[in-house]
Amino acid sequence: MTSAQVGKTHDGTGAVGGDAPEEGYERGLNSRQVQMIAIGGAIGVGLFLGAGANIAKAGPSIILMYALAGVIIFFIMRALGELLLYRPVSGSFAEYSREFLGPFFGYFTGWTYWLMWVVTGMAELTAAAMYIHYWWPEIPQWVSALVFLVVLFGANLISVKLFGEIEFWFSMVKVTAIIGMIVIGLGVVTFGFSAAGDTASVSNLWAFDGIFPNGVGSSLMTLQGVMFAYLAVELVGVTAGESENPEKTLPKAINTLPWRIALFYVGALTVILCVVKWTEFAPGVSPFVEAFAQIGIPAGAAIVNFVVLTAALSSCNSGMYSTGRMLRTLADNGEAPKVFSRLSSTKTPAFGIFVSVLFMGIGVVLNYTVPEKAFGYVTSVATAAGIWTWLMILVSHVLYRRAVVAGRLPASSFPAPGGSVCSWIAIVFLLFVTGMIAYDADARICLYVMAGWTAALAVGWFVLKSRNPEVTRREASLEKTG
């Protein structure tokens, strides 16, 4: 669908054909909860666990990689913010892709975002099970993963208010812990107390083979893992249909992103690498837990392990929330079985959540069969699916801006700085990261998975068109208006 088509198909109500997908939802997420969901979305297992492997590959330069990726994420979120204030709907990514690129792209983006969260849920369950090993190493990973899956599923069925409250406190724990880590770390570096005091120094950032100890190429290869750490920041867009006052809460949540990235990623990693030299970190070990262990604070490592456990559960909880909403958006557009469009008595898409949880259960199977490789497999697939989602946000934003400039659509009250320029920069960056994934022999398996996923969705689309006249009619209408 071209930008010219946008103005011709938009009906003036904010929906493109049919009822607004958010119809029937309870606007039960207040400003406090949306703000903390946005903050929590920037803090996940990619930072708490994945950063260990990234530090081992890139050394201190990992700080620059997180900062660079953070700038790109801000570009993506401001593009999303402009679209959200133009038309705040639940399942926003699929809806914008459908409006500006056509029905197939809306269908593909919705299902791919669903895949991203299902796979991310697997990663979070795997990480949570690994954290349980800190206290009870005799418990099999799959058992812990299964227990967490069932408990979070139950919580998501009750109400969106409960989801918001759980996320609020999960995020509060994460934020408090990172701020505490930064304060304690700065104290160790400045005053030299604790067991790590003698070796803690700002010079640790360059004293051990420099800032790029393994070369610039090795640092760039970590970008795929770094981008995984930022998955979920776009979750604030999914909350648009259930926010009490999206015109006020969404811009505020998005505008706080730069300081969140600066504090929770760049700031925390800088302090950690000053306290503990980068050569001490290894894949599969949280750098936060390692830092507290070396500082020697009684029970400090156990406390941080609890925090990173809540971070994993928080992200999995968010995954269940978003997958159910995305399936309902697809069902409302005739691109998924109608049963997914039904809401329970508590106004939650219960059946969609149930089916998503069943697929997340594959993560339990992986933890039973290949516990040592499960995390790496699922994070690479989640990153590839996330990159597609971000690309669709950016391309939709570029087309929307063209329509606004041409006078075919109203301007958003929250325009992205730089217009389309920053979106083009982010598009090029994401394509570069995709190239890095293709170059990495260990990570490129996710591209094979995505190729199979694309083929399956393409077949599904043709079957859908043959069985659903509404989909064919909508696509023909768009071609005619072009």
C-alpha positions in Angstrom: 0.0 0.0 0.0 1.5 3.3 -1.0 1.2 6.6 0.9 -1.3 7.7 -1.7 -3.5 4.9 -0.7 -3.4 5.8 2.9 -5.4 8.9 2.5 -8.0 7.2 0.4 -8.6 4.3 2.7 -8.6 6.1 6.0 -12.1 6.5 7.2 -11.6 9.4 9.5 -12.3 7.5 12.7 -8.8 6.1 13.1 -9.6 2.6 11.9 -8.9 1.2 8.5 -11.9 -1.0 7.8 -13.9 -2.6 10.5 -14.2 -1.9 14.2 -11.2 -0.6 16.2 -9.3 -3.7 17.5 -9.3 -2.3 21.0 -13.1 -2.5 21.3 -14.2 -4.3 24.4 -10.9 -3.9 26.3 -10.9 -2.3 29.7 -8.8 0.8 30.0 -7.4 -0.4 33.2 -3.8 0.6 32.9 -3.2 3.9 34.8 -0.3 6.3 34.3 1.7 4.9 37.1 1.5 1.4 35.6 2.2 2.5 32.0 5.2 4.5 33.1 6.7 1.5 35.0 5.9 -0.9 32.2 7.8 1.4 29.9 10.7 1.5 32.4 10.6 -2.3 32.9 10.6 -2.9 29.2 14.1 -1.4 29.0 15.4 -3.8 31.7 15.2 -7.5 31.0 17.2 -10.7 30.9 19.2 -9.4 27.9 20.9 -7.0 30.4 20.9 -9.2 33.5 22.1 -12.4 31.9 23.0 -11.8 28.3 25.4 -8.9 29.1 27.8 -11.5 30.6 28.4 -13.2 27.2 28.6 -9.8 25.5 31.2 -8.5 27.9 33.3 -11.6 27.4 33.2 -10.9 23.6 33.6 -7.2 23.5 35.2 -6.2 26.7 34.6 -2.5 27.8 33.5 -1.6 24.3 30.2 -3.3 25.1 29.3 0.0 26.8 29.6 1.8 23.4 27.5 -0.9 21.7 24.7 -0.5 24.2 24.8 3.3 23.8 24.8 3.1 20.0 21.9 0.6 20.0 20.1 2.8 22.6 20.2 5.8 20.2 18.6 3.7 17.5 16.0 2.4 19.9 15.1 6.0 20.8 14.6 6.7 17.0 12.3 3.7 16.8 10.3 4.7 19.8 9.8 8.2 18.7 8.6 7.0 15.3 6.2 4.7 17.1 5.2 7.5 19.4 4.2 9.7 16.5 2.1 6.9 15.1 0.5 6.1 18.4 -0.7 9.7 18.9 -2.0 9.7 15.3 -4.0 6.5 16.1 -3.7 4.8 19.5 -4.8 1.2 19.1 -3.9 -2.1 20.7 -1.8 -4.2 18.5 -0.4 -1.0 17.0 2.5 -2.5 14.9 0.2 -4.8 12.9 -2.4 -2.1 12.5 0.1 0.5 11.1 1.7 -2.1 8.8 -1.8 -2.9 7.5 -2.7 0.7 7.0 0.5 1.9 5.3 1.8 -1.2 3.6 -1.2 -3.4 3.0 -3.1 -6.4 4.6 -0.4 -8.9 4.0 2.2 -6.9 6.0 -0.3 -6.3 8.8 -0.9 -10.1 8.9 2.8 -10.9 8.7 3.8 -8.3 11.3 1.1 -9.4 13.8 2.0 -13.1 13.6 5.8 -12.3 13.7 5.4 -10.1 16.8 3.4 -12.9 18.4 6.3 -15.3 17.5 8.8 -12.8 19.0 7.0 -12.8 22.3 6.4 -16.6 22.4 10.1 -17.2 21.8 11.1 -14.4 24.2 8.9 -16.1 26.8 10.9 -19.3 26.2 14.1 -17.4 26.8 12.8 -15.8 30.0 11.6 -19.1 31.4 15.0 -20.6 30.6 16.8 -17.7 32.3 14.5 -18.0 35.4 15.2 -21.7 35.6 18.9 -21.0 35.5 18.6 -18.5 38.3 16.8 -21.0 40.5 19.9 -23.2 40.2 21.8 -20.6 42.3 19.8 -21.7 45.3 18.7 -25.2 44.3 21.0 -26.7 41.7 19.4 -30.1 42.1 16.1 -28.9 40.6 15.9 -29.6 36.8 15.6 -26.5 34.6 12.4 -27.8 33.0 10.6 -28.2 36.3 11.2 -24.6 37.3 10.3 -23.4 33.8 7.0 -25.3 33.9 6.0 -23.9 37.4 6.7 -20.3 36.4 4.8 -20.8 33.1 1.6 -22.0 34.9 1.7 -19.3 37.7 2.1 -16.4 35.2 -0.6 -17.9 33.0 -3.0 -17.8 35.9 -2.2 -14.2 36.7 -2.8 -13.0 33.1 -6.2 -14.5 33.0 -7.5 -12.5 36.0 -7.5 -8.9 34.7 -5.4 -6.3 32.9 -5.3 -4.3 36.2 -3.6 -7.3 37.9 -1.1 -7.6 35.0 -0.4 -3.8 35.3 0.1 -4.1 39.1 2.4 -7.2 38.8 4.5 -5.4 36.2 4.6 -2.3 38.3 6.2 -4.1 41.3 8.4 -6.3 39.1 9.8 -3.2 37.5 10.1 -1.4 40.8 12.3 -4.3 42.0 14.5 -4.1 38.9 14.9 -0.3 39.0 15.7 -0.2 42.7 18.3 -3.0 42.4 20.1 -1.3 39.5 20.2 2.1 41.2 21.5 0.3 44.3 24.1 -1.4 42.3 25.2 1.8 40.7 25.4 3.6 44.1 27.3 0.8 45.8 29.6 0.4 42.8 30.4 4.1 42.7 31.2 3.9 46.4 33.6 1.0 45.9 35.4 2.8 43.1 35.5 6.1 45.0 36.3 5.0 48.5 37.8 1.6 48.0 35.8 -0.3 50.5 34.8 -4.0 50.2 36.7 -7.0 48.9 36.9 -5.5 45.4 38.1 -2.2 46.6 41.8 -2.8 45.9 41.3 -3.6 42.2 38.2 -1.4 41.4 39.2 1.5 39.2 38.0 3.5 36.3 41.2 2.4 34.6 39.7 -1.1 34.3 37.8 0.3 31.3 41.1 0.4 29.3 43.9 -1.2 31.3 43.3 -4.8 30.1 44.1 -4.7 26.3 42.2 -1.5 25.7 38.6 -0.6 25.1 38.4 -2.9 22.1 40.4 -5.9 23.5 39.1 -8.3 20.8 38.9 -5.8 18.0 36.1 -3.7 16.6 34.7 -6.6 14.6 34.1 -8.7 17.7 32.4 -5.7 19.3 30.1 -5.3 16.4 29.2 -9.0 16.5 27.6 -8.4 19.9 25.0 -6.1 18.4 22.6 -9.0 17.9 22.7 -9.8 21.6 22.6 -6.1 22.5 19.4 -5.6 20.4 17.8 -8.6 22.1 18.4 -6.7 25.4 16.2 -3.9 24.1 13.3 -6.1 23.0 10.1 -5.1 24.8 10.6 -1.4 24.8 7.9 -1.2 22.1 5.5 -3.0 24.5 4.2 0.5 25.5 2.6 0.5 22.0 0.6 -2.6 22.8 -0.8 -1.0 25.9 -2.3 1.9 23.9 -5.7 0.4 23.7 -5.9 -0.2 27.5 -4.3 3.0 28.8 -6.6 5.4 30.7 -5.2 8.5 28.9 -2.9 7.5 26.0 -2.5 11.1 24.8 -0.6 12.0 28.0 0.9 8.7 29.3 2.4 7.4 26.1 4.5 10.5 25.2 5.7 10.7 28.8 6.7 7.1 28.8 8.6 7.4 25.5 10.4 10.6 26.3 11.9 9.1 29.4 13.6 6.4 27.3 17.0 8.2 26.9 17.6 8.6 30.6 16.5 5.0 31.2 19.0 3.7 28.7 21.7 6.0 30.0 21.1 4.9 33.6 20.1 1.3 33.4 22.4 0.1 30.5 25.3 2.5 30.0 25.5 3.6 33.6 25.1 0.2 35.2 27.6 -1.5 32.9 30.1 1.3 33.2 30.1 1.0 37.0 30.2 -2.8 36.9 33.2 -2.8 34.6 35.0 -0.3 36.8 34.4 -2.6 39.8 35.3 -5.9 38.2 37.7 -6.1 35.2 36.0 -7.4 32.1 38.1 -10.6 31.9 36.2 -12.0 35.0 32.9 -12.3 33.2 31.7 -15.3 31.2 28.6 -16.4 29.3 25.7 -17.8 31.4 26.6 -15.8 34.5 24.9 -12.5 35.3 27.4 -9.6 35.5 25.3 -8.2 38.3 25.5 -11.3 40.4 29.3 -11.6 39.7 29.9 -8.0 40.7 28.1 -8.4 44.0 29.9 -11.7 44.7 33.3 -10.0 44.2 32.3 -7.0 46.3 31.7 -9.4 49.1 28.5 -7.9 50.5 26.8 -10.6 52.7 23.9 -12.1 50.8 24.4 -9.5 48.1 24.8 -12.0 45.3 21.7 -13.8 46.4 19.7 -10.6 46.5 20.7 -9.7 43.0 19.9 -13.2 41.8 16.4 -12.7 43.2 16.2 -9.4 41.2 17.3 -10.9 37.9 14.8 -13.7 38.5 12.0 -11.1 38.8 13.3 -9.5 35.6 12.9 -12.7 33.7 9.5 -13.4 35.1 8.5 -9.8 34.4 9.4 -10.2 30.7 7.6 -13.5 30.4 4.5 -11.9 32.0 4.7 -9.1 29.4 5.0 -11.7 26.7 1.8 -13.5 27.7 0.0 -10.1 27.8 1.1 -9.0 24.4 0.6 -12.3 22.6 -3.0 -12.5 23.6 -3.7 -8.9 22.4 -1.9 -9.5 19.1 -3.9 -12.6 18.3 -7.1 -10.7 19.0 -6.0 -8.0 16.6 -5.3 -10.6 13.9 -8.7 -12.3 14.6 -10.5 -8.9 14.3 -9.0 -8.5 10.8 -9.9 -12.0 9.7 -6.3 -13.2 9.8 -6.6 -15.6 12.7 -9.4 -17.9 13.9 -12.4 -15.9 15.3 -12.2 -17.6 18.6 -9.1 -15.4 19.4 -11.3 -12.3 19.2 -13.4 -13.3 22.2 -12.9 -11.7 25.6 -13.4 -13.4 28.9 -15.6 -12.0 31.6 -12.6 -10.1 32.9 -12.1 -8.5 29.5 -8.9 -10.4 28.7 -8.2 -12.4 25.5 -8.1 -15.6 27.5 -8.0 -18.1 24.7 -5.3 -16.3 22.8 -3.2 -16.2 26.0 -3.9 -19.9 26.5 -2.7 -20.9 23.0 0.4 -18.7 23.4 1.3 -20.3 26.7 1.0 -23.7 25.0 3.6 -22.7 22.5 5.8 -21.1 25.2 5.7 -24.6 26.7 8.2 -25.6 23.9 10.7 -23.7 26.0 10.1 -26.2 28.8 10.8 -29.0 26.3 14.0 -27.3 25.2 15.1 -27.0 28.9 14.5 -30.7 29.2 16.4 -31.7 26.0 19.2 -29.1 25.5 19.3 -27.0 28.7 22.8 -25.7 28.0 21.8 -24.4 24.5 18.2 -23.4 25.0 18.9 -19.7 25.9 21.1 -19.1 22.8 18.7 -20.7 20.4 15.6 -18.8 21.4 17.2 -15.4 21.9 18.5 -15.4 18.3 15.1 -16.2 16.9 13.5 -13.5 19.1 16.0 -10.9 17.9 15.3 -11.6 14.3 11.5 -11.4 14.8 12.0 -8.2 16.8 14.1 -6.6 14.0 11.2 -7.2 11.6 8.8 -5.5 14.0 11.0 -2.5 14.4 11.5 -2.3 10.6 7.7 -2.2 10.1 7.4 0.6 12.7 10.0 2.6 10.9 8.7 2.0 7.3 5.2 2.8 8.5 6.4 6.0 10.0 8.2 7.0 6.8 5.0 6.5 4.8 2.9 8.2 7.4 5.2 11.3 7.2 4.9 11.4 3.5 1.1 11.3 3.7 1.2 14.2 6.3 3.5 16.3 4.2 1.2 15.7 1.2 -1.9 16.8 3.3 -3.6 13.4 3.1 -3.4 12.6 6.8 -3.6 14.8 9.9 -0.4 15.5 11.7 0.3 13.7 15.0 0.5 15.7 18.2 3.8 14.0 19.0 6.0 14.3 16.0 9.4 12.5 15.9 12.4 14.8 15.9 14.1 14.9 12.5 11.0 13.6 10.7 11.8 10.6 8.5 15.6 11.1 8.6 16.1 9.3 12.0 13.8 6.5 10.8 16.0 6.0 7.7 19.1 5.9 9.9 17.5 3.3 12.1 16.4 1.2 9.1 20.0 1.1 7.8 21.3 0.1 11.2 18.8 -2.7 11.6 19.8 -4.1 8.2 23.4 -3.9 9.3 22.6 -5.9 12.4 20.8 -8.5 10.3 24.0 -8.8 8.2 26.0 -9.4 11.4 23.6 -12.2 12.3 24.0 -13.8 8.9 27.8 -13.6 9.3 27.7 -15.3 12.7 27.7 -19.1 12.2 26.1 -19.7 15.7 23.4 -17.1 15.3 22.4 -17.5 11.6 20.2 -20.4 12.5 17.5 -17.9 13.4 17.5 -16.7 9.7 16.7 -20.2 8.6 13.9 -20.3 11.2 12.6 -17.0 9.9 12.8 -18.2 6.3 10.6 -21.2 7.2 8.3 -18.9 9.2 7.9 -16.6 6.2 7.1 -19.5 3.9 4.5 -20.9 6.4 2.9 -17.5 6.7 2.9 -17.0 2.9 1.1 -20.3 2.5 -1.3 -19.4 5.3 -2.1 -16.1 3.6 -3.1 -17.7 0.3 -5.3 -20.2 2.2 -6.8 -17.4 4.2 -7.6 -15.4 1.0 -9.3 -18.5 -0.5 -11.4 -19.1 2.6 -12.1 -15.6 3.8 -13.8 -13.3 1.1 -13.4 -10.3 3.4 -9.6 -10.5 3.2 -9.7 -10.7 -0.6 -12.2 -7.8 -0.7 -10.1 -5.6 1.5 -6.9 -6.3 -0.6 -8.7 -5.6 -3.9 -10.2 -2.4 -2.5 -6.7 -1.2 -1.6 -5.4 -2.0 -5.1 -8.3 -0.2 -6.7 -7.8 3.0 -4.6 -4.1 3.0 -5.7 
